Amino acid sequence: MKPGSSWFVPAALALCAALVIGAMTWLTIGTLTAEKERASAEVKADLQERTRLALWRMDSLGASILLDESTWPETTSKLPVRTRFAYSPSGSLVSPEVGDEVELLKSNLGTGRNSIEILRRIARVPAPVPEVSIEQKKEALQSYNTYQNEDRIRGQNQTAANWAEQSVRSKAVENTLNRAASKLSGYAPRKASPEQRTTPMETPQVPGDVSETVAGQPRVGWLEGNLYLVRRVSDSLNETFFDGAWIDDVALRAMLLDEVADLFLSASLEPANGPSSDGMVLASFPYRLEVPQHALPGFRPRRSTVLSLAAGWGAALFALLATALLVRGVMRLSERRASFVSAVTHELRTPLTTFRLYSDMLESGAVKEEKRGQ
């Protein structure tokens, strides 16, 4: 081997080793990144699925409460209330449950025409259905179908999927209340019994033909931080009555959150004034579900991925080691061969050189006559 080329083989081997290690490193990083994204997508998909289930549970309970409330007092209502009330067309307050809350109720809603306008505004609160175009609904439904099949696209199309789902939940609640309203044959304002009254209050004028009374759906709305349920009632004389309840907001939130305690331990319900684009607002009550955004748990790749990467690295390192040993053996063999050839050449060159030297000496007369015979 030439002296100048002694560095070439180790350099080439080192370059090949660097390329192999670099390729394996890039492959490992890509695999772990994909594995981390998969784990993150699974966590987010699980969160979204639990959120969807929680919204359905709370809206189912809310629809049941509103259904009972639409037929109260014929049926027992589960709605936690601070007090119930009824307003005559003139704006006079009549409460079947008279107590300490009545004065606060008068302070909040007032009496007379002002109270009628406030109640009319609450009773006109629309059902929380997202306002989207037909094209957006089609796109949302298509995205929702994709949401059910592919984990990665779930996160990207979650907003559109929530639109579709909130629309479905809103229609379900609305249909439930419509069916209940269609079964009501009449309505009479709710009066307090004599033993319930603690303060004199004006008795409303009850319409004579109760069978022709038309009751609207109960609507729930916020007014200065208080939650009210109001139902608008019209009689045959086209006079409008309002009855409803001042809802115990804290107790209602606790009741709804208790329904999803197995899904979220630290979820909360915040007041909502209307539908939202992300679909996190309930269809039954004006609440927005706030889900805690916990940090993703520590990433641990799957055992199969770790074993595959370990096998790949082991094979690559074994190949590099075998190649290095093979090159080293070839280089040592080449060095031994070169040494052998050099030694043999030296041994062959020495007698020939001596013979030629003596021949030249004899030819030139450098050797005396008496020594030539020798």
C-alpha positions, 0 to 999 in steps of 0.5 A: 500500500502506498504511504500517501493512501494510508489515510484514505480507507479510514476516512472513507470508513468514517464517512460511511459510518457518519452517513449511516448514524445520521440516517438512523438518527433522522429516522429515530427522530421522525419515528418518535415525533410521529409517535408523539403526535399519535399519542397527542391526537389520541389524548385530544380525541378522548377529550373531545369525545368526553366533551361531546358525551358531557354536552349530550348528558347535560342537555338530556337532563336539561331537556327533561327539566324543561319538559317537567317545567312546561307542565308544572304544577301538573308534574313535579319539576326538578328545577331548583328555584329561588321563587316562582312568579306569575305576572298579569297583563297589567304587570302585577306580580303574583307568586305562588311561593311567597317568601323572602325572595319576593322583594328581591324579585320585585327589585330585579324585574319590577312591576307594571309595564317595565316588568312586562317588557323585561319578561317579554324580552326574556321570553323571546330568547331564541333557542341556542342554535348556531346560525350557519349557512346551508353550505356550512352545515353540509361541510360541518356534517361532512367534517363530523363524519370524518371526525368519527373515523380519523383521529388526526382530522378530529382536531382540525375539524372540531369546530365544524363538528361542534356546530353540527352537534350543537345544532342536533342537540338544539333540535332535540331539545326544541322537539321535546318541548314542542311535543310537550306544548302540543299536549297542553290543553289549557293554562291558568296562572299559578296562584298561591294558597292562602297559607303560602301568602305572607304579604297581600298581593294583587290577584290577576284577572284569569281569562274565562275560557281557559281551554283557549289559552295558548302557552309558549315554550319556557325560555331561559335567559340572563338578566343582570347576573340572575337566571330566569325561566319565563313562559309566555301565555296568550288567552282567547282575548289576546292578553299576554300573561307571563309565568316562570321561576327565578332559578337557583343558578348555583344549584342548577350548575351543581346538578348539571355538573354532577351528571358528568362527574365521571367524565370531568372532575373539574369542569365548570359552567359559565354564563352564555348569552348566545350560541358560540361557534365552537359548540360548547354552549348547552342547548337547554340552558344558557351555559357554556361548558369549560373543560380544563385543558390539562397538560399532555401526560409524559410521552412514552413510546409504545414498546413495539416502537422502542423494540423496532428502533433498538433492533435497527440501531443494533443492526446498523452498529453491528454492520459498522463494526463488522465493516471496520473489522473487515477493513482492518483485516484487509489492511493488515493483510495488505501490509503483510503482503507488501512486507513479504514482497519487499523482503523477497525482493531484497533477498533476490537482489543481493546475490545478483548485485554481487555477481554483477559487481565481480564481473565488472571488476574482472572485466576492468582488471581490478582483480589480480591474476593470481586471484582470478583462479581462486 
